[in-house]
Amino acid sequence: MKHNTSHRKEKKVDKPKKKLRQKNLISPDQPFDYEEVAAVTGTEYIQLMNRDDMVFNPYEKVKKNIPGFYLPEDKCVWMRAGVINLRFCDYDYDCYNCPFDQAMISAMGDNITPNREKRQAYWLRHVKAKYKIAATPCIHFLSGRIESPEECPGGYKCGHCTVHKLLDKKNETKASERSAYKNVSGYRMVEDYYYHFGHSWVHIEDDGPTKVGVDDFTSKIFGAADAINLPPVGVFLRQGEIGCVLTCHDKKAPMQSPMSGTVCAINDKVLKQPAVAHDEPYHDGWLFMLDAVNIKSELESLYSGKECFQWMEKESQHLLELIGPGYKQLAATGGEPVDDIFGHFPEIDWDRLVKTLFRTEEKH
């Protein structure tokens, strides 16, 4: 009898699972049909499950982890929401530019879409985990006004720095002397903007918000970006943290936020057409707006007036040194820098370029 029972159980195990279509579901606890979603997203994005509810996935995708354990910061927002079984984020949590995210929203609708607050948290956590600040130089050392100290000893609280106060008095510029643009070593600068040493700019709008963008120096070096990863609205950024990430030539360039505050708006035009930030970096190509905090004290750590021009001249020399010793002499010729400098001189080491001029780098 026991033998017969065992035989019957064995037969039962061998039978099909009564068309529960477990293999066709994206995950065992979500009622979304695999074929319906795959028709929109493409089969390369969603992996079929076997009867043990494990996902077939090439080892190359998970080899950086211990088999069976996945780094939480790598998980796609849709995996975190429990909608899909396994997918890692390959867009730096830049959901706007992610074709998979757009396809999933189209397939699923808004009811199951991961909410905005969670996306904000994932983006901020990811950029902090992946990128870091490479240097904290004294802004006056970079501009050549002082020879030491090279590093800022006071956490950019320049309002409390006696050296800064002394230099700031010599740097005052009357508003009547200012014009819309000034050419400095071949790079455009707006005279009444403030500049961060990481090559982002700040403009205080008349109605309150602080507008942020990247300068013409950045645009000339990288050319038109392939994509720009902007912080989600609602994220709080601190001055000197990673504020956005440019993708150019299939490489990443993290950029520092020049001010602290909550992101209150992003430029949709730049997201759809990144070239706008290249063509009009100071106007239509702005990146995001902040409800800034500590405005007065943080503006002290930015370049303004005549010193921003001195700083840009020094940065131009540093760039020519990176290109090669033969090009350093070009600074005295008055020639205009070419557009997309990295594209013309691919022999420049990308990591060294970003670390030297933008003071950021990817964590390894």
VENVENMO-V123361 format. One record per backbone hydrogen bond with DSSP energy under -0.5 kcal/mol. CO is the residue of the C=O (numbers start at 1). NH is the residue of the N-H. E is the energy in kcal/mol with one decimal. If there is no record, write none. Layout:
co: (CO:CO)
nh: (NH:NH)
e: (E:E)
This chain:
co: (1:2:3:4:5:6:7:8:9:10:11:16:17:21:21:22:23:24:26:27:30:30:31:32:33:34:35:36:37:37:38:42:48:50:54:55:58:58:59:59:62:66:71:72:74:76:77:78:78:79:87:91:93:94:95:97:98:99:100:101:102:103:104:105:115:116:117:118:119:120:121:122:123:124:125:126:127:130:132:136:138:139:140:140:140:141:150:154:156:157:158:160:161:162:163:164:165:166:167:168:169:171:174:175:179:182:182:183:184:187:188:189:189:190:191:194:195:196:199:200:201:202:203:203:205:209:209:210:211:212:212:213:215:216:217:218:219:220:220:221:227:228:229:232:235:235:237:238:241:243:244:245:246:246:247:247:248:251:253:255:255:257:260:261:262:263:265:266:267:267:268:269:273:274:274:275:276:280:280:283:287:288:289:289:290:290:291:294:295:296:298:299:303:304:305:305:306:306:307:308:309:310:311:312:313:314:315:316:317:318:319:320:324:324:325:325:327:328:329:330:330:330:340:341:345:348:349:350:351:352:353:354:354:354:359:359:361)
nh: (5:6:7:8:9:10:11:12:13:14:15:18:20:24:25:25:49:34:85:30:27:32:33:26:37:38:39:40:40:41:42:45:56:53:50:57:61:62:62:63:65:69:74:75:89:80:81:83:84:82:76:94:95:97:98:99:102:103:104:105:106:107:108:109:119:120:121:122:123:124:125:126:127:128:129:130:131:363:361:152:142:143:144:145:146:144:138:157:158:160:161:162:165:166:167:168:169:170:171:171:172:306:177:178:191:184:189:185:187:184:216:182:191:193:305:202:303:199:215:196:213:194:205:211:208:205:211:290:203:287:288:201:219:220:221:222:223:340:341:342:247:230:245:235:237:263:261:241:257:231:255:229:248:253:226:227:251:248:246:243:244:240:293:237:291:234:289:268:270:271:272:273:276:277:278:279:280:283:285:286:267:212:264:265:210:292:262:298:299:300:301:302:195:307:308:309:309:310:311:312:313:314:315:316:317:318:319:320:321:322:323:324:327:328:328:329:330:331:332:333:334:335:344:345:348:350:353:354:355:356:357:358:359:360:134:135:132)
e: (-2.6:-2.7:-2.3:-2.6:-2.6:-2.4:-2.2:-2.3:-2.2:-1.6:-1.0:-0.8:-1.2:-1.2:-0.6:-0.9:-0.6:-3.1:-0.5:-1.5:-0.6:-1.8:-0.5:-1.5:-1.8:-3.0:-1.8:-0.5:-1.2:-3.0:-2.2:-1.5:-1.5:-2.0:-2.2:-0.6:-1.4:-0.5:-1.2:-1.1:-1.9:-2.8:-1.7:-1.1:-3.7:-2.3:-1.6:-2.1:-1.2:-1.2:-2.5:-2.0:-1.5:-0.8:-0.8:-0.6:-1.9:-2.2:-2.5:-2.3:-2.0:-2.1:-3.2:-2.5:-1.8:-2.4:-2.0:-2.5:-2.5:-2.3:-2.4:-2.3:-2.4:-1.7:-1.7:-2.3:-2.3:-3.7:-2.0:-2.8:-1.9:-1.4:-0.5:-1.9:-1.2:-0.9:-2.6:-1.1:-1.4:-2.1:-1.5:-0.6:-2.1:-1.9:-2.4:-2.9:-1.4:-0.9:-0.7:-0.6:-0.7:-0.6:-1.4:-1.7:-0.8:-0.6:-1.7:-0.5:-1.8:-2.7:-0.7:-2.1:-0.6:-1.5:-0.6:-2.7:-3.5:-2.1:-1.8:-3.1:-1.4:-2.5:-0.7:-2.9:-1.5:-2.4:-0.6:-2.6:-2.3:-2.8:-1.3:-2.7:-1.6:-2.5:-2.0:-2.4:-2.0:-0.7:-2.5:-2.7:-2.7:-0.9:-1.8:-1.8:-0.6:-2.9:-2.5:-2.5:-3.3:-0.7:-3.1:-3.1:-0.6:-2.6:-2.9:-1.3:-1.9:-2.4:-2.4:-3.3:-1.4:-3.0:-1.9:-2.9:-2.7:-2.6:-2.8:-1.0:-0.6:-1.5:-2.3:-2.5:-2.3:-1.2:-0.7:-2.6:-2.8:-0.9:-2.5:-1.5:-2.5:-2.5:-2.2:-1.1:-2.6:-1.3:-1.4:-2.5:-2.3:-0.7:-1.2:-1.5:-2.2:-0.9:-0.8:-0.6:-0.8:-1.7:-2.6:-1.8:-2.0:-1.9:-2.4:-2.2:-1.6:-2.1:-2.2:-2.0:-1.9:-1.7:-1.9:-1.8:-1.7:-0.7:-0.6:-0.5:-1.5:-1.5:-1.3:-1.5:-0.6:-0.6:-1.5:-1.9:-2.1:-0.5:-2.4:-2.6:-2.4:-2.6:-2.3:-1.8:-0.6:-1.0:-2.2:-0.9:-2.6)
